[in-house]
Amino acid sequence: MGPVAPVAQLLREALDDVHAGRFGPAEQKAARVLRANPSNAQAHYALGLSALFQQRPADALAPLDRAAALAPQDPQYPFVRGMALAGMGQVEEAVEAYRAALRLRPVFFEASANLGNLLERNHRHPEAVEAYEAALRAKPGVPLVLNGLGLCLLALGDLPRAAECFARAVTADPNLATAHNNLGIVLGRLKRPQEAVAHLERAVAIRPAFPEAWINLGEQYYMAQRDADAVRALDEALKLDGGNAGIRHLRDSIAGVQTGRAPDEFIRGFFDRFAADFDKRLVGDLEYRTPQRMAEFLAPWLAGKEGALAIEDLGCGTGLSGLVLKPFARRLAGVDLSGKMLDKARERALYDELAEDEIARYLDARPAGATDLAAAMDVFVYIGDLDAIFAAVARSLAPGGLFAFSVERLEGEEPYRLARSGRYAHSAAYLRSLAAAHGLVEWKLADSVIRKEAGQPVTGLIAGFTRPA
C-alpha cells in the first residue's frame, strides 16, 4: 500500500483535474478528503465546480452552498455559486451571489465581468454598465468586457461612448468579429457609412458564418446606394438562415421583387427592436405627424361624437395614434404584431384592450358590426395587398361606421408597389376598387405629408370609407 497523499496535495490535484476535464478522478479525490474531514470547504467546492463544468448547475449548488457556509469569508465560493445560479436561470439569486463575492473582494474582475454580462443579458443596462466599468478598472482593455459595455451603452442610446468601447475592443483584439459588427452598427447610426462598411466587411471576413453581420453590411450598402452589393450581402445571410422571411423581404425590396406584404416576423422583429425609443425616432427624427393629420381629416365626421364610439386602433404601436382617438372613444381597443410596442402602449393607459395579433385575423375574431371607427395610421406601408384587411374591416363596421387610414401614395393605376425602402405605396384607384368590392362607400380622400425620409417629405393619402347605414 502506497503512502497517503496529504490533504493539500489531494485538493490541489482535484482542482487541477477539474480544470483539465478529468471529472471522475477529481471527485474521487475530493470525496477522499471529505471522508476524513466532512467540513473541508475546498473539497465541497471541488465537487461543486466539477458539476458546474459538466453543465449540471443544479447539482453544483448544494456543495457550493456548503463551501460558502464553511468558509464565509472566501469570495470564490459565492462567485462560483453565482455561476451555478445563472446557469439555472435564477437571475436575482445569481446577481446577489456575485454581489456577495464583490462585498468580500471589491476588486474581483471575474465577478464584476460575470455580473455585467448577466445584467446585460437581462436588459438591466445601467446596472450592467457599473459592473462592466468595475471589471475594466480591475483589468483594463479586456475585449469581451469592452464589447459588453459597448452593447449596454448602445442600448442606452449613448452612441459616441458605445463606438469608443467597440473601437477599443477591436484594437485589443483585431479578430473579434462581434465587436467589428457592433462597431459597424454604431458607426452607421452615427452617419459614418464608409467606416461602418469597413468594420462590417472585416466582421464577415473573420467569421463568414455570421448572418447578423451580413444583414448589417447589406443595410449599410443599401444606405450607400450600393444596391447590388446589398443584395449580395443579404444573399449570403440567406445562405446561413434561409428560413428568415425578414431577410428575404429586405433583399427582395432592394432587388425590385414585388410581393404582397412584409412577413409578420419581419414587422414584429423590426418594431420590437426599436420600441424603446420609437416615439423619439418617429416624432423627432422623421417628423411623424400622421395622428395629427388624421385628427384634422376626421374632424367633420367626429364632431359631436366625444366619448361615444367603439374604436379599433389597427397597428396601434406605442399608442401615438390612441392619443388622438381616445377623446372620442366609448371603448378603445388596439392591435399590433409587436409585443414590445404594446408594452409601451400600455404605459399610456389609453386602451381598454390591447391584442398582439395580425390585423385581419384579429378583426375576424371580433363581433361583426360592432365597430364605429377602424383607424390605421402609417400601418399599411408594410402591407401591399389590402384585400383581406378591407374584408375584415367591412365585416367589423357598424352601419354608418368609418374605416380611416393612411398610405404612401402611388401615382397611376398600379394597385401597389414594394419600394426599395421595404415599404409599400398604394394608388387611390386601388383603394377605391377594394372599397367597392367590399361594400364600402368613399367618404373622403386627401393628400398629406405623413413623415420625412432621408430628410425629404413623404407624400401620402389619408382615406375614409364608410359602411352604408
N, C-alpha and C positions, 0 to 999 in steps of 0.2 A: 504494500500500500504506500503510495507516494505521499509527500509532505502536503499538509493542508495549507492552501493559499490564504494569506492574510485577507481580512475583510476589505481593506482599502484596495488591494490588488483585484479582488473579485469584482468590486464595484466599478473600478476603472475599466476592467475588461468587459463587464456587462454593458457599460455605456458605449465603449468602442464598438462592440458587436452590434448594438442598436444602430449606430450611425453607419455601420458597414452593411446593414441589412441582414445580419445573422441573428434573427429574432429568437429562434429556439435556444441556442446557447446563451444568449443574453438573459432570457427569462429563467433559464435553469440556474445561472449564477446568482441572479437577484433572489431567487427562491431559497438558495442555499444560505444566503446572508440572513434572510428573514426567518429561517428555521432557528438560527442561532440567536437572532435579535429581532423580534417582530416590530420593534419600534425604530428601526433604521429608516429614516426618511428617504435617503438616497436610493435604497433598494426599491421602495414603493414607487419612487419617481421613475426608476429604470423600467419597471413594469408598465407604468402609465405611458411613458414615452414609446415603448415598444408597440403597445396597442395603437397609439396615435399614428405612428409611422406605418402601420399596417391598415390605415384607413378605418379604424374601429374606434372613433372618438367616444362613443358611449361606454365602451369597455375601459377606456383610459381614465374616465372621470373618477371612479372610486379610488384607485391607487394614488392619483394626483391629489385628491381631497385629503387622503390620509397623509401624504407627504407634507402638504401645506399645514395640516393641523399639528404635525410633529415638529415642524421647523417653521414657525410663523414669521420669522424674520428673513427668510430666504426668498428673494423676489423671483427666482427662476420658476418656482412651483406655481404661483398664481399666473405667471406669464404662460406657461405651457397649458395650465388649466384653461386659460382664455382661448388658446388654440383649439382645445377639445370642445369647448362650449360653442365656439364659432362653427366648428365642423358639424355640430348637432343642430345648427340653426337657432341657437338660443342667444340672440343678439344682445339683449340687455345684460344678461348674465356675463357674456363674454366681454362686453365693454367694461363692466365693473371689475372683472378679473384683471384685465390689462391695466386698469387704473390702480388697482390694488398693488400690482407689481411696481408701477411707477411711483406710488407713495413710498415704497420701500427703497427704490433706486430711481430717483428723479431723472438721472441721465442714463437711459436704457434704450438704446437705438431700436433694438428688435421689438420691444413692447410698444414704443411710440409708432414705429412703422406699421406694425400689425394693426394697432388701434386705428391709425389713419385709414388704412385700407378697408377695414371693417366698416367704419363710419362712412367712407366714400361709397362703398357698395350699397349702403342703405340710405343714400341720399341725404346724409346729415353733414352737408358740406362745410358749414362754418366750424363745427367741431373737428372735422377731418383736417381742415387747414391747420388748426392749432396743433394737432398730433403730428402731422407731417413736418411742420416747421420745427417742432421739438426734435424729431428724428434727424433733421438736417443740421440742427445745432450740434447734435452728438456726432454725426458723420456727414460733413458737407459733401455735396456733389454726387450722392448715390443716384444713379439714373432712374431707377424704378420709382424711387420716392419723389424725385423731381417730376416725373411723369404723372404720378398720382396727385401731387399738389397742383400741377397744371390743370388736370381734369376738374378738380374742385373749383379752381378759380374760373375756369371756363363755364362751369355750371352756375357760378355766382355772377357771371357777366363781366368779370374783370379781364378783358381780353389782353391788354398790354402785359399784365403780370403773368397771365397764362402763357403767352408767347415767350416771355423771358424764361419761364420754367422749362418749357419744352425745348427751347434752344439750348439751355444748359444741359438738359438730358442728352440731346444728340451730340453735344460737344463731348460729354463724358463717355458716351457710348455711341459712336457713329453708326453702328449696326443695329440700333434699337428701332425696329420698324414701327412699332406702335407710337413712339414719340415723334418720328418723322410724320406719320399720318396725322397725329393730333396737332402738330405744329402747322401742317398744311391747312387743316381746318381753320385754325385761328387766323393764320395769315390771309386766308380767303375772306374771312369776315372783316379783317382789317383793311380790305381793299388793296392787298399786296399780291396780285394774282401770279406774277412771274415767280416770286419766291414760293408761293403756295404750291404751284405746279412742280417746282424743283424738288421740294421735300416729298410730295406725294409720289413722284416718279422714283425717288430714292426708296420710299417705303415698299413699293411693289417690286423694285429690283432686288431688295434684300429678301422679301418674302412674297414670291409670286402668288402663292395661295392665300391672299389677303383680300377677300371680296369687299370689305368696307373701304379699304384704301383705293381699290379700283373705282368704286362708286364715287368717292370724294374726288378722285382725279378726273373722272368723267364730268362731274359738276363744274370743276374749275376750267376744264377745256371748254365746256359749254359757255361759261361766263366770258371766256376769252374769244368767243365766236369761232372756236376750232371744232366745228361740229363733227367732222369725220373722225378726229381723234377722240371726241367724246363718245361717239358710237363704238369705236374700237375698245375703249376702256370699259364701257358698260357690257360689251360682249364678253370681255374677259371675266367680269363679275358674274355674268350669267353662266359661264362655263363652270364656275365654282358653286353657284347657287341657282341652278336652272329653274327651280320652282318659285323663285321670288318674283311675284307679279308686279311689285313696285318697281324693281329694276327694269323689268320688261316695259312697263309704261313709260318710264323716263327715256329709255332707249328708243322706243317707237315714236315718241313725240319729237325727239330731236331728228330722227331719221325721216320723219314725214309720213309714218304709217298711221292710217286712220283706224280708230277703234271707237266703240260705243260709250265707254265710260272708264274712268280710272278704277282700278281694283279697290275693293273695300279695304284690304290690308294696307295698300299704299296710302289711302286717305287717313286711316286710323293711325298708322305709324307716323305720317308727316305731322299731324296735328298733336299727337301725344308728345312728339319731340319738342314742339315749340309752345306747348301750353303754358309753361311757367312765365314766359314774357311775351305771350302772343298779343295781348292788348297793346303793349308799348310798341311792338314792331308794327302792328297793323295800323293803329291810330297815329302813332308818331312818325314812323319811317315811311309808311305807304299812304298816309293821309286818307285812311279809310273813312268814308262818310256815308256809306250806304244806308245805315239805320236812319240818319237824319234826312237823307233824300227820300227814303221810303215814308217817313212820317209826313213830309211835305206832300208827297204824291197821294197818300191816303187821306189827307186831312178832310176833303169834302165827304168822303164815304164814312169816316169815323165820327163826324160831327154829331154830337148828342148821344153817343154810344158809350160814354165813360162808364167803366165798370160793368158793362152789360154783355160782353162777348166771350164765347168759348173759343180760345185761340190756340192753334198749334204752331209752335215756332220750329220750323223744319231746318235741321242743321244749325241748331242754336249756338253751338260753340261755347264760348265763355259767358254768353249772356248779354253781349253788347246789343243784340237785336231786342232782347227782352226788356231792356231799359225803355225803349220807345213803345213797346206793345203793352207793358204792364198797366198803364193808366186806363186802358180800355177793356181789361180782362176781368170777366167774372171768374174765369178759370184759365190759367196759363200753363200749358204743357210744352215741354221741349224734347227734341230727339236729336241725337248726334252719334256718329260712329266712334268718336274719341272719348274714352273714359276719362282721360286727364283733362280734357276741355270741360267735360261735365262736372268734374270736381270744382273747377273754377266757377262754373255757373252756379253751383250750389252755394258757394260763398256769397253770392249776391242776394240770396234769399228772395228771389223774384218768382220762382216757379212753384206751382202746386204739384207738379210731377215732372220727372226727368227720366228719359229712357235711353239706353245705349243700344242703337239698332240702325238698320238701313231704313231710309225714309218710306219707300213703298211698302216694305214688309211691315213696318210699324203701323202705317195707316190702315193697311188691310186687316190688321188685328183690332182696330178701334171700332166703336159702334158707327154704323152708317148714318149719315145725315146729322151728325152731332156737332159739326164744326162750323162756326160762324166766319172765322178768318183763318186761312192757312197761309203763313208767310215764310218765305225762304230768301234770305239776303246773302248774296255772293256765295251761294252754295252750288249752283248748277254749273259753275266753271269746272267742276270735277266730274260732271255727268253730261255726255253728249246726247244720247238717246233718252229723251224725257217721256216717252210714251207710257211706261209703267207708272211713273210718278203722276202724270196727268190723270191716268185711270184711277189711281188710288185716291188722289185729292178729290176728283169728281164724285167718287163714292162717299167720301167723308163729309162733303159740304152739305150744310143745311140749305133748304131753298132760300135764295137770296144771299147765300154766303159768297165770300170772295177769296180767290186764290191770287195772292200778290207775291211777286218775286223779281229778282234782278238777274240779268245775264250780261256777259260781254257781247257786244253787238257784232254780228257778222253781216257784211253787205252782200246783196244778191239773193238768189233763190236757193242756194245750197242750204240744207237743213241745219247742219252744224259742222264744225271743223275743229280737230285737235291741233292746237298751235304748238310751236317749238317750245313754248314755256311749260307744256304739260297741262295746260288749261283749255277748256272748250269755249268757243263762241257760237252763238245761235242767231239765226235770222228771224226777223219779225214774221216772215211768211211761214216759217216752220211752227212758230208758237201759235199763230192763228189757225193753222191746219190741225194741230193737236187739239186745240180748244174745241173746234167744230166737231172733230171726231169723237170727243167725249162729252158733248152736250153742254159745253160752257160758252158763254157769250162775252165778247170783248167789252170791258168797261173802259179801259184806257191803256195806252202805251206811251211812254215818254222817254226821250233820250236823257242820259245823265252820266256825268263823270263819277265813276264808282270808287276809284282809288288811283294811285300812281304806281307805275312800274318802271324801274330804271330812270326815275325822275320825270317820266312822261305820263300825262293823264291817260287813263284807260276809259274809253267811251263804252257805256253800257246802255241797256234798255231796262226800264222798270215797267213791269206789265201787271195788269189786273184783269182777271176773267171771273165772271160770276156764274153761279148756277141759277137758272131762272126760277123765280118764285112760283 
